[in-house]
Amino acid sequence: MSAEPQQAIRFLLLLGEGLHRFGAPSHRIEEALSAAAARLGLTARFFATPTSLYAAFGPPEEQRTSLIRVEPGAVDLEKLSALDALVEDVIAARLGVDAGWARAQELLASAPRYGPLEEVAAYGLASGSAALLLGGGLAEGAAAGAVGTALGTLSRATAPLPAVARVYELLAAFVAAAAAALIAHHFPVSAGMATLAGLIVLVPGLTLTVALNEIAMRHLSSGTARLTGAAVVFLEIIFGVAVAQQLTSGLEPLLHEPAHPLPAWARPFALLLTVPALMVLFRAPARALGWILAACFLALLGARLGARWLSPELGACMGAFFLGLGSNAYERWLRRPSSVPLVPGMVILVPGSLGFRSLSALLQRETLAGIETAFAMTMVAISIVAGLLLAGAVLPPRRGAPP
């Protein structure tokens, strides 16, 4: 191969690795790389899974195939946005391929925008606000915030230890349930609510929804792999909670349900706490704060209206439809990735809490309640995917843009 195609291939491989590491779904990685390759004059095929990326360049009889092994990482919306701008510059010839590759290298090597202290605080803030959104009171919000802060600290402590990091979800679930039981023994707080809200960052509702979306996009291998991963995380979490509950069974809680839940009209205001936490956890650019806040309110408004007109499960479809329209408009008009407002907005809708409640009910031998909740979780996830697909049909995203 000549030097120019080699340089373009090197750039595309690094671009694919970056999209993968920063949290783009498999079908969007393939779409973005295929569009970029076509505009750079290359014949190429791509195949992405949650842990790897295959790239084949050239006609089938003379293909050169590359394999990139990538460990699933945290979503980094700011770097995804930077990659989007970089690809636009290279494709439009405002930046050479070699210069684009060098800038992509710098981007992959750069430190995240937010440091350890901000991340730990975001865990606590997300958990505390989740307790309010899920129907808890200020006491549950404070307890869940303390539990979330403990889990954020545990996350930072286990990150440099690969062997321990592999069982982080199990350890975190144990710590969350034990801490919630201890708090509920001494203070009038619902231990169940504090546990669920404290674990909300870890519950893989977003992963479940992305998996179903990939399956709906006919990317069966990636979707089923991601779905299996979400199921394993759910089981790890419920096992950790079960062990903690067994060990703390002698600690009688002062109450079982929230004594002073936040009024329904006041719960949307908890988003003012949730959104900054989500921006840190997903490493979103600070300039997108207003757009992300609007997206979250759109999602919540649509879900509330849908629940009133249809049902709570099917209402998520309307919330996702509103969210998808807003995110696609953001991408088309501002020429930035739709995932910047979409991912935080989806967290407001995803059914992770239902999955946790379903497994908890099954663990307590409440089989019928567990199955009913699992069915509701599945319906919510399918509703979200349907809403996003409908939004894409009504207002398609900018074609060929990285996610």
C-alpha positions in Angstrom: 0.0 0.0 0.0 1.1 3.5 -0.6 1.9 5.9 2.2 -1.4 7.9 1.9 -3.8 4.9 2.4 -1.6 3.6 5.2 -1.9 7.0 7.0 -5.7 7.0 6.5 -5.9 3.4 7.9 -3.8 4.3 10.9 -6.1 7.3 11.6 -9.3 5.2 11.2 -8.0 2.5 13.6 -7.2 5.1 16.2 -10.5 6.8 15.7 -12.3 3.4 16.2 -10.4 2.7 19.4 -11.3 6.2 20.7 -15.0 5.8 19.9 -14.9 2.4 21.6 -13.1 3.6 24.7 -15.3 6.7 25.1 -18.5 4.7 25.2 -20.1 4.8 21.7 -22.4 1.8 20.9 -21.2 -0.7 18.4 -23.6 0.1 15.5 -22.7 3.8 15.8 -18.9 3.0 15.7 -19.4 1.0 12.5 -21.5 3.7 10.9 -19.0 6.5 11.8 -16.0 4.5 10.6 -17.6 3.4 7.4 -18.6 7.0 6.6 -15.2 8.3 7.4 -13.5 5.6 5.3 -15.7 6.3 2.3 -14.9 10.0 2.5 -11.2 9.2 2.7 -11.4 7.0 -0.4 -10.9 3.7 1.3 -12.8 0.4 0.8 -13.3 -0.9 4.4 -15.6 -3.0 6.5 -15.9 -2.8 10.3 -17.3 -5.0 13.0 -17.5 -3.9 16.6 -18.4 -5.8 19.8 -18.4 -4.5 23.4 -14.8 -5.6 23.8 -13.2 -5.6 20.4 -13.1 -3.9 16.9 -12.3 -5.7 13.6 -11.4 -3.6 10.6 -10.8 -5.0 7.1 -9.4 -2.7 4.4 -9.3 -3.4 0.6 -11.3 -5.6 -1.7 -12.3 -9.1 -0.2 -9.6 -11.0 -2.2 -6.8 -8.6 -0.9 -8.1 -7.6 2.5 -5.8 -6.5 5.3 -7.6 -7.2 8.6 -6.8 -5.5 12.0 -8.0 -6.5 15.4 -8.2 -4.0 18.3 -8.9 -5.4 21.8 -10.6 -2.7 23.9 -11.7 -3.0 27.5 -15.1 -1.4 28.1 -14.5 2.0 29.7 -16.4 4.9 31.2 -18.5 7.1 28.9 -16.6 10.3 28.1 -18.9 12.6 26.2 -16.5 15.5 26.0 -13.9 13.4 24.2 -16.5 11.9 21.9 -17.5 15.5 21.0 -13.8 16.3 20.4 -13.4 13.2 18.2 -16.4 14.3 16.2 -14.9 17.8 15.5 -11.6 16.2 14.6 -13.1 13.8 12.1 -15.0 16.7 10.5 -11.8 18.6 10.1 -9.9 15.7 8.5 -12.8 14.8 6.1 -13.2 18.5 5.1 -9.4 18.6 4.5 -9.0 21.4 7.1 -6.6 19.1 8.8 -4.2 16.5 7.3 -4.5 12.8 8.2 -1.2 12.7 10.0 -2.1 15.8 12.0 -5.5 14.3 12.8 -3.8 11.1 14.0 -1.5 13.1 16.2 -4.4 15.0 17.7 -6.3 11.8 18.3 -3.3 10.3 20.1 -3.2 13.4 22.4 -6.9 13.1 23.0 -6.7 9.4 24.0 -3.8 10.1 26.3 -5.3 13.2 27.9 -6.6 13.0 31.5 -10.4 13.2 32.1 -11.9 16.6 32.7 -13.0 15.8 36.2 -10.8 14.5 39.0 -11.3 12.0 41.8 -12.9 14.4 44.2 -15.5 15.6 41.7 -16.3 11.9 40.7 -16.8 10.9 44.4 -19.0 13.9 45.0 -21.0 13.0 41.8 -21.7 9.5 43.1 -23.1 11.0 46.3 -25.1 13.7 44.5 -26.5 11.2 41.9 -27.6 8.8 44.7 -29.1 11.5 46.8 -31.2 13.0 44.0 -32.2 9.5 42.8 -33.8 8.8 46.2 -35.9 12.0 45.8 -36.9 11.0 42.2 -37.8 7.5 43.3 -40.2 8.8 46.0 -38.1 9.1 49.0 -37.8 12.0 51.4 -35.0 14.3 52.5 -33.9 11.7 55.0 -33.6 9.0 52.3 -31.8 11.5 50.1 -29.2 12.2 52.7 -28.7 8.5 53.5 -28.5 7.5 49.8 -26.0 10.4 49.3 -23.8 9.0 52.1 -24.0 5.5 50.6 -23.2 6.8 47.1 -20.2 8.8 48.4 -18.9 5.6 50.0 -19.3 3.7 46.7 -17.5 6.5 44.8 -14.6 6.3 47.3 -14.6 2.5 46.9 -14.5 2.9 43.1 -11.5 5.2 43.2 -9.7 2.9 45.7 -10.2 -0.3 43.6 -9.4 1.3 40.2 -5.6 0.7 40.4 -6.2 -3.0 41.5 -7.5 -4.9 38.4 -8.2 -8.1 40.4 -10.4 -6.2 42.9 -11.9 -4.0 40.3 -13.4 -7.0 38.6 -15.6 -7.7 41.6 -16.3 -4.0 42.3 -20.1 -4.3 41.7 -20.4 -7.1 44.2 -18.3 -5.3 46.8 -20.2 -2.1 46.2 -23.6 -3.8 46.6 -22.4 -5.4 49.9 -21.2 -2.0 51.2 -24.3 -0.2 50.1 -26.8 -2.6 51.7 -24.7 -2.9 54.9 -24.4 0.8 55.3 -28.1 1.4 54.5 -29.1 -1.2 57.2 -26.8 0.4 59.7 -28.2 3.9 59.0 -31.8 2.7 59.1 -31.1 1.0 62.5 -30.2 4.4 64.1 -32.2 6.9 62.0 -35.8 6.9 60.6 -34.8 6.1 57.1 -36.1 3.4 54.6 -33.2 1.0 54.2 -34.5 -0.3 50.9 -34.8 3.1 49.3 -31.3 4.1 50.6 -29.8 0.9 49.1 -31.5 1.2 45.8 -30.7 4.9 45.4 -27.2 4.4 46.6 -26.6 1.7 44.0 -28.3 3.7 41.2 -25.0 4.6 39.5 -24.0 0.9 39.3 -27.4 -0.6 38.2 -26.9 -1.4 34.5 -30.2 0.0 33.2 -28.5 2.1 30.6 -26.5 -0.9 29.5 -29.7 -3.0 29.2 -31.3 -0.3 27.1 -28.3 0.1 24.8 -28.2 -3.7 24.3 -31.8 -3.8 23.2 -31.2 -0.8 20.9 -28.3 -2.7 19.3 -30.5 -5.7 18.8 -33.2 -3.6 17.3 -30.6 -2.2 14.9 -29.9 -5.8 13.9 -26.5 -5.8 15.6 -27.2 -9.1 17.3 -23.7 -10.2 18.4 -23.0 -6.9 20.2 -26.5 -6.6 21.6 -26.6 -10.1 23.1 -23.1 -9.8 24.5 -24.0 -6.5 26.2 -27.3 -7.9 27.4 -25.4 -10.8 29.0 -23.0 -8.4 30.6 -25.9 -6.4 32.1 -27.5 -9.6 33.5 -24.2 -10.6 35.2 -23.9 -7.2 36.8 -27.5 -7.4 38.0 -26.7 -10.8 39.6 -23.5 -9.5 41.2 -25.3 -6.6 42.7 -28.2 -8.7 44.1 -25.8 -11.3 45.5 -23.8 -8.6 47.3 -27.1 -7.1 48.7 -28.3 -10.6 49.8 -25.1 -11.3 51.7 -25.2 -7.9 53.4 -28.9 -8.3 54.4 -28.2 -11.7 55.9 -25.3 -10.4 58.0 -27.3 -7.4 59.1 -30.6 -9.2 59.8 -30.2 -8.5 63.5 -30.3 -4.7 62.9 -34.0 -3.8 63.1 -34.8 -0.7 61.0 -36.8 2.1 62.6 -39.2 2.1 59.6 -39.6 0.3 56.3 -41.2 3.0 54.0 -40.2 6.6 53.7 -42.0 8.6 56.4 -42.0 11.9 54.6 -41.7 11.4 50.8 -41.1 14.4 48.7 -44.4 15.7 47.1 -44.9 14.5 43.5 -44.9 18.1 42.2 -41.4 18.7 43.7 -39.7 15.7 42.4 -38.8 17.1 39.0 -36.7 19.8 40.8 -34.4 17.0 42.0 -33.1 17.1 38.4 -31.3 20.3 39.3 -29.1 18.0 41.5 -29.1 15.0 39.2 -27.9 16.8 36.0 -24.6 18.1 37.4 -23.8 14.7 38.8 -24.5 13.0 35.5 -22.3 15.5 33.7 -19.4 14.5 35.9 -20.1 10.8 35.7 -20.4 10.9 31.9 -17.7 13.6 31.6 -19.8 15.9 29.5 -18.5 19.3 28.3 -19.4 22.1 30.7 -20.9 24.2 27.8 -23.6 21.5 27.3 -25.1 22.0 30.8 -28.2 23.8 29.6 -28.8 21.4 26.8 -28.5 18.3 29.1 -30.8 19.9 31.6 -33.4 20.6 28.9 -33.0 17.0 27.6 -33.6 15.5 31.0 -36.7 17.7 31.6 -38.0 16.7 28.1 -37.5 13.0 28.9 -39.2 13.4 32.3 -42.1 15.5 30.8 -42.7 13.0 28.1 -42.6 10.0 30.5 -45.1 11.8 32.8 -47.5 12.6 29.9 -47.2 9.1 28.5 -47.8 7.5 31.9 -51.0 9.6 32.3 -52.3 8.8 28.8 -51.1 5.2 28.4 -49.3 3.4 31.3 -46.1 3.9 33.3 -44.3 1.3 31.2 -45.4 2.6 27.8 -45.0 6.2 29.0 -41.2 5.8 28.7 -41.7 5.6 24.9 -43.0 9.1 24.8 -40.2 10.3 27.1 -37.6 8.7 24.8 -39.4 10.1 21.7 -39.1 13.7 23.1 -35.6 13.0 24.2 -34.6 11.6 20.8 -36.1 14.5 18.9 -34.2 17.0 21.1 -30.9 15.1 20.8 -31.2 14.8 17.0 -32.0 18.5 16.7 -29.0 19.3 18.9 -26.8 17.2 16.5 -28.2 18.6 13.3 -28.2 22.3 14.3 -25.2 22.5 16.4 -23.2 19.8 14.6 -22.2 18.1 17.8 -22.8 14.4 18.8 -26.4 13.7 19.8 -25.1 11.4 22.6 -24.1 14.5 24.6 -27.7 15.3 25.7 -29.0 11.8 24.9 -27.0 9.6 27.3 -27.7 11.7 30.5 -31.4 12.0 29.4 -31.7 8.2 29.0 -30.6 7.7 32.6 -33.8 9.4 33.7 -35.8 6.8 31.8 -33.8 3.6 32.1 -35.4 0.7 34.1 -32.5 -0.2 36.2 -34.4 0.3 39.5 -37.1 -2.1 38.3 -34.5 -4.7 37.6 -33.1 -4.4 41.1 -36.6 -4.6 42.6 -37.4 -7.6 40.5 -34.4 -9.6 41.6 -34.9 -8.5 45.2 -38.5 -9.8 45.1 -37.3 -13.1 43.7 -34.7 -13.3 46.4 -37.4 -12.9 49.0 -39.4 -15.7 47.4 -42.0 -13.3 46.1 -42.0 -15.0 42.8 -45.1 -13.4 41.3 -44.0 -9.8 42.2 -40.6 -10.5 40.9 -41.8 -11.7 37.5 -44.3 -8.8 37.2 -41.5 -6.3 37.9 -39.1 -8.0 35.5 -41.8 -7.8 32.8 -42.3 -4.1 33.6 -38.6 -3.6 33.3 -38.5 -5.2 29.9 -41.5 -3.2 28.7 -39.8 0.0 29.8 -36.6 -0.8 28.0 -38.4 -1.8 24.8 -40.5 1.4 25.1 -37.4 3.5 25.3 -35.8 1.8 22.3 -39.1 2.2 20.3 -39.3 5.9 21.2 -35.7 6.5 20.1 -36.2 4.7 16.8 -39.4 6.7 16.1 -37.5 10.0 16.9 -34.8 8.9 14.4 -37.5 8.3 11.8 -39.2 11.7 12.3 -35.9 13.7 12.7 -32.9 11.7 11.5 -29.5 12.5 13.0 -26.8 14.0 10.9 -25.6 11.1 8.6 -22.1 9.9 9.0 -21.4 11.8 12.2 -19.6 10.0 15.0 -22.0 9.2 17.8 
